């Protein structure tokens, strides 16, 4: 660990955040990572370091990017919020208004809001498709449009691990005539000069850090799954090695294959923290941003071990599943498999993002990110301390 180089900066007030970031490497919890924090749209912490590969042959540089798995969902959700802010998408409307074929098999009353809040009953494909079918947009979406819900829509959430992006993405495509990534890039990422991709060009492959899988857990692997969990997690399976392939990186899988770093994640989600403005550009209205806070469901999630989750429109809201106590109620967050994390505090106009390549087990984020965020809260007098 002695040769791990940490680069970037933290304002003097937030030196403890840099200490926490460095400690994650010293303790062996990180291989390569980036962390970014903004207040009122201004950068206060921008750190990166470590290695982009397990053999420690490639340094993690300022422009290293990594597959951040379900952080991609926050980009997909923001694109839908942007479209709704323009008056082109009504979250209360049936999905079938925009995607008529979706009404098949009793799905005529499922709303767009139910897709956004993981309550549509479509957390997986039934019958199953393969991981390779993620590269076939028409097959992935036509299978979803034909099947019946796995539970009564609107009655509970069941995390839409992979389906979320195809469902929202197809609605966006039906409205705009463009793929979700095209709309996201033209209207959000490019105006903000944000280095985040849903469908990575081959020219950027050399900048991608390799994800390093967490060690197998015999306890976790031995947990008996419900039928809904099995359909969601097991019947359509992907693995970490697939993220290193050109097929995965180049496809559009708007739930899980986004590539970026902490800086680009925060640059984009600062739109929500800052009333629709980021990088000096107005992307959305303040009211359009605050729609993300509209509570859609609050209760045990049928996919995530029955743990209590509150979902707004496309984002998690403070709830049991988050082992971090935000100081303000109007907070949005989500995480990617293995640890990547984003938190948006609308009240304090703060944005935090963390992206790394050494994966850890955890449903939503882990202590690597939380320690740094708490250090920033303490520095601003916002911390809510608790035992442990």
DAJOJO-V256979 format. One record per residue. PHI is phi in whole degrees, -180 to 180 (NA if undefined). OMEGA is omega in radians with two decimals (999 if undefined). BURIAL is + if it has 9 or more other ideal C-beta (glycine too) atoms within 8 Angstrom, else -. Layout:
# DAJOJO-V256979
phi={PHI/PHI}
omega={OMEGA/OMEGA}
burial={BURIAL/BURIAL}
This chain:
# DAJOJO-V256979
phi={NA/-63/-95/-70/-102/-105/-122/100/-151/-139/-56/-51/-60/-113/-61/-67/-68/-63/-59/-67/-62/-64/-64/-61/-77/-61/-83/81/-81/-114/-105/-143/-164/-139/-137/-143/-138/-131/-126/55/80/-101/-68/-118/-142/-148/-125/-155/173/90/-129/-90/-144/-66/-77/60/-100/-120/-71/-81/-104/-57/-104/-66/-124/-150/-68/-104/44/-77/-59/-55/-60/-69/-74/-64/-63/-63/-63/-67/-62/-61/-65/-67/-64/-84/84/-95/-135/-111/-64/-80/-78/-63/-56/-63/-60/-99/-134/-54/-64/-64/-67/-59/61/80/-106/-68/-105/-66/-97/-62/-60/-70/-64/-68/-112/64/-113/-79/84/-118/-79/-158/-91/-145/-70/-68/-115/-97/-58/-66/-70/-62/-84/-117/-57/-63/-67/-62/-80/-69/-66/-65/-70/-89/-85/-90/-62/-83/-152/-66/-57/89/-87/-165/-88/-148/-47/-88/-53/-107/-72/-50/-69/-69/-68/-66/-61/-70/-61/-61/-65/-66/-78/-98/77/-125/-67/-59/-62/-63/-65/-58/-72/-69/-101/-126/-65/-66/-58/-95/51/-94/-86/-129/-132/-116/105/-85/-64/-59/-64/-102/-57/-66/-94/-85/-78/-79/-69/-114/-65/-69/-67/-58/-116/-64/-69/-64/-68/-92/-68/-73/-96/-73/-63/-65/-64/-63/-61/-74/-95/-99/-67/-116/-115/-124/-139/-62/-56/-64/-69/-93/-92/-65/-61/-66/-62/-84/-75/-107/-126/-74/-102/-143/-113/-69/-120/-172/-136/-60/-62/-73/-60/-68/-58/-81/-74/-60/-52/-73/-70/-113/67/100/-113/-151/56/76/-118/-88/-98/-144/-81/-61/-62/-64/-67/-70/-59/-60/-82/-65/-66/-106/-158/-149/168/-62/-89/-71/-102/-91/60/74/-75/-69/-136/-108/-111/-90/-91/92/-133/-79/-115/-47/-164/-58/-71/-97/-84/-153/-107/-61/-73/-123/-70/-86/-124/-115/-158/-167/-138/-109/-51/99/137/-55/-152/-139/-136/-122/-101/-70/-65/-92/55/-115/-133/-123/-145/-139/-140/-146/-113/-86/-82/-127/-78/169/-71/-140/69/-158/-65/-58/-74/-63/-61/-68/-63/-62/-62/-70/-60/-62/-66/-100/77/-104/-66/-112/-77/-149/-60/82}
omega={-3.04/-3.08/3.10/-3.11/3.09/-3.11/-3.13/-3.10/2.95/3.07/-3.07/3.14/-3.04/3.11/3.12/3.09/3.07/3.12/-3.13/3.10/3.14/-3.13/3.10/3.09/-3.12/-3.14/3.13/-3.12/-3.14/2.95/3.02/-3.07/2.99/3.10/-3.09/3.05/3.10/3.05/-3.07/3.11/-3.13/-3.13/3.04/3.07/3.07/-3.01/3.03/3.12/3.13/-3.00/-3.13/3.14/-3.07/3.13/3.12/3.09/-3.12/3.08/2.96/-3.06/-3.14/-3.04/3.05/3.07/-3.08/3.04/-3.07/3.07/-2.91/2.90/3.08/-3.13/-3.14/3.09/3.08/3.13/3.14/3.10/3.10/3.09/3.10/-3.12/3.10/-3.14/3.10/-3.14/-3.10/-3.12/3.10/-3.10/-3.13/-3.08/3.01/3.08/-3.08/3.06/-3.10/-3.02/-2.97/-3.10/-3.12/-3.07/-3.09/2.99/3.02/-3.11/-3.04/-3.08/3.10/-3.10/3.07/3.11/3.11/3.01/-3.08/-3.07/3.05/-3.11/-3.05/-3.06/-3.08/-3.10/3.12/-3.13/3.12/0.16/-3.04/2.92/-3.13/3.06/3.12/3.13/3.04/-3.13/-3.12/-3.05/-3.08/3.13/-3.11/-3.09/-3.13/3.07/3.10/-3.09/-3.09/-2.97/3.07/3.07/-3.14/3.02/-3.09/-3.09/3.08/-3.08/-3.14/3.01/3.02/-2.92/-3.10/-2.95/-3.11/-3.01/-3.05/-3.07/3.12/-3.12/3.12/-3.12/3.14/3.06/3.12/-3.13/-3.13/-3.13/-2.98/-3.03/-3.14/3.07/3.14/-3.12/3.13/3.12/3.13/-3.07/-3.08/-2.97/-3.05/-3.01/-3.09/3.09/-3.13/-3.07/-3.08/-3.06/3.12/-2.99/2.95/-2.93/-2.99/3.06/-3.14/-3.12/-3.11/-3.07/-3.05/-3.12/-2.99/3.04/3.10/2.99/3.10/-3.03/3.03/3.12/3.11/3.09/-3.09/3.13/-3.12/-3.10/-3.09/-3.13/3.13/-3.10/2.94/3.13/3.12/3.11/-3.14/3.13/-3.07/-3.01/-2.91/-3.02/3.01/-2.96/2.96/3.13/-3.10/3.13/-3.13/-3.12/3.13/-3.10/3.09/-3.13/-3.14/-3.05/-3.06/-3.12/3.02/3.14/-2.85/2.99/-2.90/-3.03/3.05/3.10/3.10/3.04/-3.06/-3.11/-3.09/3.09/-3.10/3.14/-3.13/-3.06/3.00/3.03/-3.11/-3.12/-2.94/3.04/3.07/-3.11/3.05/3.13/-3.13/-3.11/3.04/-3.13/-3.09/3.01/3.08/3.14/3.11/3.09/-3.06/3.04/-3.13/-3.11/-3.08/-3.09/3.13/-3.10/-3.14/-3.12/-3.12/3.12/-3.04/-3.13/-3.05/2.98/3.12/3.13/-3.12/3.14/2.96/3.09/2.89/3.10/3.06/-3.10/2.96/3.03/-3.08/-3.05/-3.06/-3.02/-3.11/-3.13/-3.12/-3.08/3.11/-3.12/-3.08/-3.08/-3.07/-3.06/3.08/3.10/2.83/-3.05/3.02/3.14/3.13/3.01/-3.11/-2.94/3.01/3.09/-3.12/3.10/-3.07/-3.13/-3.11/-3.12/3.13/3.04/3.09/3.07/3.13/3.11/-3.06/3.12/3.04/-3.05/3.01/3.09/3.13/-3.09/-3.11/3.11/3.10/-3.00/3.11/3.10/-3.00/3.13/-3.12/-3.13/3.11/3.12/3.12/3.09/3.11/-3.11/3.14/-3.13/-3.08/-3.00/2.98/-3.05/3.05/-3.12/3.11/999}
burial={-/-/-/+/-/+/-/+/-/+/-/-/-/+/-/+/+/+/+/+/+/+/+/+/+/-/-/-/-/+/+/+/+/+/+/+/+/+/+/-/+/-/-/+/+/+/+/+/+/+/+/+/+/-/-/-/-/-/-/+/-/-/-/+/+/+/+/+/+/+/+/+/+/+/+/+/+/+/+/+/+/+/+/+/+/-/-/-/+/-/+/-/+/+/+/+/-/+/+/-/-/+/-/-/-/-/+/-/-/+/+/+/+/+/+/+/+/+/+/+/+/+/+/+/+/+/-/+/+/-/+/-/+/+/-/-/+/-/+/+/+/+/+/+/+/-/+/-/+/+/+/-/+/-/-/+/+/+/+/+/+/+/+/+/+/+/+/+/+/+/+/+/+/-/+/+/-/+/+/+/+/-/+/+/+/-/+/+/+/+/+/+/-/+/+/+/+/+/+/+/-/-/-/+/+/-/-/+/+/+/+/+/-/-/-/-/-/-/-/-/-/-/-/-/-/-/-/+/+/+/+/+/+/+/+/+/-/-/-/-/-/+/+/-/-/-/+/+/+/+/+/+/+/+/+/+/+/+/+/+/+/+/+/+/+/+/+/+/+/+/+/+/+/+/-/+/+/+/+/-/-/-/+/+/-/-/-/+/+/+/+/+/+/-/+/+/+/-/-/-/+/+/+/+/-/-/+/+/+/+/+/+/+/+/+/+/+/+/+/-/+/+/-/+/-/+/+/+/-/-/+/+/+/+/+/+/-/+/+/+/+/+/+/+/+/+/-/+/+/+/+/+/+/+/+/+/+/+/+/+/-/-/-/+/+/+/-/+/+/+/+/+/+/+/+/+/+/+/+/+/-/+/-/-/-/-/-/-}
